[in-house]
Amino acid sequence: MLLLVVGGSFGLKEFTQIRYDAQRHRKRLDPELEAQVNVQRQSNVLEDEYEKIQQVNLDEWKNIRGPRPWEDSRDFQEQQRSRQNKD
């Protein structure tokens, strides 16, 4: 009986260790998420995003309103096209 209790505790210890190792392996983050968590790598990601934003031309953008839920989208698109042709 004593052998069963002591042996069972060692067996359960090994099985729970395998379980926690498997969970740790599954929880590995992809590089972007890891960079968001890791502050040292986060500065590199921010610099990359800043370079992307610099390439965008923000002076020549146009605000285009989308259709409201109660408006028919085809009619609204036709109105937008006619307004663009007038400009």
C-alpha positions as CSV (number, residue, x, y, z in Angstrom):
1,M,0.0,0.0,0.0
2,L,2.8,2.4,0.9
3,L,4.6,1.5,-2.3
4,L,1.5,2.4,-4.3
5,V,1.1,5.8,-2.6
6,V,4.7,6.8,-3.0
7,G,5.0,5.4,-6.5
8,G,1.8,7.1,-7.5
9,S,3.0,10.5,-6.3
10,F,6.2,10.2,-8.4
11,G,4.1,9.1,-11.4
12,L,1.8,12.0,-11.0
13,K,4.7,14.4,-10.7
14,E,6.1,13.2,-14.1
15,F,2.7,13.4,-15.8
16,T,2.0,16.9,-14.6
17,Q,5.5,18.0,-15.6
18,I,4.8,16.8,-19.2
19,R,1.6,18.7,-19.1
20,Y,3.2,22.0,-18.1
21,D,6.0,21.5,-20.6
22,A,3.5,21.0,-23.4
23,Q,1.5,24.1,-22.3
24,R,4.7,26.2,-22.3
25,H,5.6,25.0,-25.8
26,R,2.2,25.9,-27.1
27,K,2.3,29.4,-25.7
28,R,5.2,30.5,-27.7
29,L,4.5,33.9,-29.3
30,D,5.1,34.9,-32.9
31,P,7.8,37.5,-33.3
32,E,5.5,40.5,-33.7
33,L,3.6,39.7,-30.5
34,E,6.9,38.9,-28.7
35,A,8.2,42.3,-29.8
36,Q,5.2,44.0,-28.3
37,V,5.9,42.3,-25.0
38,N,9.7,42.7,-25.2
39,V,10.5,46.4,-24.8
40,Q,14.0,46.2,-26.4
41,R,12.6,44.7,-29.7
42,Q,9.6,47.0,-29.5
43,S,11.7,50.0,-30.5
44,N,12.7,48.2,-33.8
45,V,9.1,47.6,-34.7
46,L,8.2,51.2,-34.0
47,E,11.0,52.4,-36.2
48,D,9.8,50.2,-39.0
49,E,6.2,51.5,-38.7
50,Y,7.5,55.1,-38.6
51,E,9.3,54.5,-41.9
52,K,6.1,53.1,-43.4
53,I,4.1,56.1,-42.3
54,Q,6.7,58.5,-43.8
55,Q,6.3,56.9,-47.2
56,V,2.5,57.7,-47.2
57,N,1.5,60.9,-48.8
58,L,-1.0,62.5,-46.3
59,D,-1.3,65.8,-48.1
60,E,-3.5,64.5,-51.0
61,W,-6.1,62.4,-49.3
62,K,-9.8,62.7,-49.7
63,N,-12.4,61.9,-47.1
64,I,-15.1,59.7,-48.7
65,R,-18.3,59.1,-46.8
66,G,-19.7,55.6,-46.9
67,P,-23.4,54.8,-47.2
68,R,-25.6,54.8,-44.1
69,P,-27.3,51.6,-43.1
70,W,-30.7,52.9,-44.3
71,E,-29.3,54.1,-47.7
72,D,-29.1,51.9,-50.7
73,S,-25.4,51.3,-51.4
74,R,-25.8,51.2,-55.2
75,D,-27.6,54.6,-55.3
76,F,-25.0,56.1,-53.0
77,Q,-22.1,54.8,-55.2
78,E,-23.8,56.3,-58.3
79,Q,-24.0,59.6,-56.5
80,Q,-20.4,59.5,-55.5
81,R,-19.3,58.7,-59.1
82,S,-21.4,61.6,-60.5
83,R,-19.8,63.9,-57.9
84,Q,-16.3,62.8,-58.8
85,N,-17.0,63.3,-62.5
86,K,-18.1,66.9,-61.9
87,D,-14.9,67.7,-60.0
